[in-house]
């Protein structure tokens, strides 16, 4: 495993841009990617043993390929895996290149499609703020060193996320009868970590979050390979 140099900044700041998109733009793209996955692919919907293909399904996707071709850089999405087996390590092969990594140890969203009783922006905000305040433990480690997270607060307005398709089952309690098309009207508050491109070799990424409504403790072995 390569020696980690703590003097080398491997983290992006909130205002940094990758492929001409900010972290806010990329978090919205992350949700589009996540919500386009079937129940079998989606890490939020399948309970049981960890299946590594679920966490990299469809990557690099069309957007990532396009930004890599146009800008020579893009973002690799690593989704939290709340249903992974305890103490398991999920291996993810990533091709070497200018791939930043985006992950979230804590993220709260609300939308009318998920909670039909919440009809106003103020009601959605109250729900998100209550859930966000219930987070007790939160950290992200890369090769044993703690990483800072970026706070992405999108609770002041509703963001429309066109997921392309709705998952075939009731993913995240989203029922198609509550939604006339494929657009979700969301607000979100999250702690996001995005990491600058890693050198070739093995890296260990651990996401840990604990609150009154969820528990996340997942390790990823990131195998950054040659072309």
C-alpha positions in Angstrom: 0.0 0.0 0.0 1.4 3.4 -0.9 2.7 5.5 2.0 0.2 8.2 2.9 1.7 11.7 3.2 -0.4 13.8 5.5 1.2 17.0 4.1 -0.4 16.3 0.7 -3.9 17.8 0.5 -6.2 15.1 -0.9 -9.5 16.9 -0.2 -11.5 19.4 -2.2 -13.0 22.5 -0.8 -16.6 23.4 -1.2 -15.9 26.0 -3.8 -13.6 23.8 -6.0 -14.8 22.7 -9.4 -14.3 19.4 -11.1 -15.2 19.3 -14.8 -16.7 22.8 -14.3 -19.2 21.6 -11.7 -19.2 22.5 -8.0 -19.8 20.0 -5.2 -23.4 21.1 -5.1 -23.8 20.3 -8.8 -22.2 16.9 -8.3 -24.3 16.0 -5.3 -27.4 16.6 -7.5 -25.8 14.4 -10.1 -25.1 11.8 -7.4 -28.8 11.6 -6.6 -29.7 11.3 -10.3 -27.3 8.4 -10.5 -28.5 6.7 -7.3 -32.2 7.0 -8.2 -31.8 5.7 -11.7 -30.6 2.3 -10.3 -32.9 -0.7 -10.0 -33.6 -2.2 -6.6 -31.0 -5.0 -7.3 -28.3 -2.4 -8.1 -29.2 0.2 -5.5 -27.2 0.1 -2.2 -30.1 1.6 -0.4 -32.7 -1.0 -1.2 -31.2 -4.5 -1.0 -31.0 -6.0 2.5 -28.4 -8.8 2.8 -24.8 -9.7 2.1 -22.8 -7.0 0.4 -22.6 -7.3 -3.3 -19.7 -5.2 -4.6 -21.2 -4.6 -8.1 -24.0 -2.6 -6.5 -21.7 0.1 -5.4 -20.1 0.7 -8.8 -23.0 -0.2 -11.1 -22.9 1.7 -14.4 -19.7 3.6 -13.6 -18.3 5.4 -15.4 -21.8 6.5 -16.5 -22.6 8.7 -19.6 -22.1 11.9 -17.7 -18.8 10.8 -16.3 -17.5 9.7 -19.6 -18.6 12.9 -21.2 -16.9 15.1 -18.6 -13.7 13.0 -18.7 -13.6 13.4 -22.5 -14.3 17.1 -22.4 -12.3 18.1 -19.4 -10.0 15.2 -18.7 -11.5 14.8 -15.2 -14.6 13.6 -13.6 -16.1 12.3 -10.3 -16.5 8.7 -9.2 -19.5 8.1 -7.0 -19.2 5.9 -3.9 -22.5 5.4 -2.2 -23.0 4.6 1.5 -23.9 1.0 2.0 -26.2 0.7 5.1 -26.9 -2.9 4.5 -23.4 -4.2 4.0 -22.3 -7.0 6.3 -20.7 -5.9 9.5 -16.9 -5.7 9.4 -17.1 -6.3 5.6 -14.8 -4.5 3.2 -16.1 -3.8 -0.3 -13.5 -3.8 -3.0 -14.0 -1.2 -5.8 -11.6 -1.2 -8.8 -11.2 2.3 -10.2 -9.1 3.1 -13.3 -6.2 5.4 -12.8 -6.8 8.9 -14.0 -8.2 12.3 -12.9 -11.1 10.8 -11.0 -12.2 12.6 -7.9 -14.2 10.6 -5.4 -17.5 11.7 -3.9 -19.1 10.0 -0.9 -21.4 11.0 2.0 -21.3 9.6 5.5 -24.5 11.6 6.4 -27.2 12.9 4.2 -30.9 13.7 4.8 -33.4 14.4 2.1 -37.1 15.0 2.0 -39.5 15.4 -0.9 -43.3 15.2 -1.3 -42.9 12.0 -3.4 -41.4 10.4 -0.3 -43.6 12.1 2.4 -47.0 13.0 0.8 -48.1 14.6 4.0 -45.3 17.2 3.8 -46.8 19.7 1.4 -44.9 22.9 2.0 -41.2 23.9 1.9 -41.4 24.7 5.6 -42.7 21.3 6.5 -39.9 19.6 4.5 -37.3 21.9 6.2 -38.6 20.9 9.6 -38.3 17.2 8.8 -34.8 17.5 7.4 -33.6 19.7 10.3 -35.0 17.2 12.9 -33.2 14.3 11.2 -29.9 16.2 10.7 -29.9 17.2 14.4 -30.1 13.5 15.4 -26.6 12.6 14.1 -24.4 11.6 17.0 -21.3 10.1 15.4 -19.7 11.0 12.1 -16.3 10.6 10.5 -14.6 9.5 7.3 -11.1 8.0 7.2 -8.8 7.5 4.2 -5.8 5.3 4.8 -6.3 5.8 8.5 -6.4 9.6 8.3 -9.5 11.7 9.1 -11.0 13.7 6.2 -13.0 16.9 6.5 -16.5 16.9 5.1 -18.2 19.7 3.2 -21.6 20.8 4.4 -24.1 21.0 1.5 -27.2 22.8 2.6 -30.0 22.7 0.0 -32.9 23.3 2.3 -33.7 26.9 1.2 -35.4 25.9 -2.0 -36.7 22.8 -3.7 -34.4 21.2 -6.3 -35.9 19.2 -9.1 -34.0 16.0 -9.7 -35.0 14.1 -12.9 -34.0 10.6 -12.1 -34.8 9.4 -15.6 -36.8 6.5 -14.3 -38.4 5.7 -11.0 -37.1 2.4 -9.5 -39.4 -0.5 -10.2 -40.3 -1.0 -6.5 -41.0 1.5 -3.8 -37.4 2.5 -3.3 -37.0 4.8 -0.3 -40.8 4.7 0.1 -41.3 6.6 -3.1 -44.5 5.4 -4.6 -45.1 6.0 -8.3 -48.7 6.8 -7.7 -47.5 9.9 -5.8 -45.5 11.1 -8.8 -46.9 11.8 -12.2 -43.6 11.9 -13.9 -40.0 11.0 -13.1 -39.1 14.3 -11.3 -38.4 14.4 -7.6 -38.8 17.7 -5.8 -36.2 17.4 -3.0 -34.4 19.4 -0.4 -31.3 18.0 1.2 -28.8 18.6 3.9 -25.6 16.5 3.9 -22.0 16.1 4.8 -20.1 15.2 1.7 -16.5 14.2 1.3 -14.8 14.5 -2.1 -11.3 13.4 -2.5 -8.7 14.4 -5.1 -7.5 11.7 -7.5 -5.6 9.0 -5.8 -2.3 7.5 -6.8 -2.3 3.9 -8.2 -2.4 1.2 -5.6 -4.7 0.2 -2.7 -6.5 2.7 -0.5 -8.9 2.1 2.4 -11.9 4.4 2.7 -14.2 4.1 5.8 -17.5 5.9 6.1 -19.1 6.0 9.6 -22.3 7.7 10.6 -24.7 7.1 13.5 -28.0 8.8 14.3 -31.4 8.0 15.8 -32.6 6.8 12.4 -29.7 5.1 10.7 -26.3 3.5 11.1 -23.6 3.4 8.6 -20.2 1.8 9.0 -18.7 0.7 5.7 -15.2 0.1 4.5 -14.2 0.3 0.8 -10.9 -1.0 -0.6 -10.3 1.4 -3.5 -8.0 -0.4 -6.0 -6.7 2.3 -8.3 -5.4 0.4 -11.3 -3.5 1.3 -14.5 -5.2 2.4 -17.7 
